[in-house]
Amino acid sequence: MTVEVFKTNVQKEADKNHVIAVIQRQFPTYKINFDLEDCDKILRVEGAQLEPKNIIDYVNTLGYICVALE
């Protein structure tokens, strides 16, 4: 399992739920959660054969900023 952490600009609970639903539809085995309390609005994704670029592309397509954190 790989865990990737991303900085986003997702602010609202409804937006968070929408982003999770979209990613979950494409990658049903991934575990996904947000920490909107964090100043970086952290998105964590855990899964096998996880490609960070795919997650970034999906979130960007929805109109949000998403940057991988090292």
Secondary structure, DSSP 8 states (H G I E B T S, - for coil): -EEEEEEE---SHHHHHHHHHHHHHH-TT-EEEEETTSTT-EEEEEETT--HHHHHHHHHHTT--EEE--
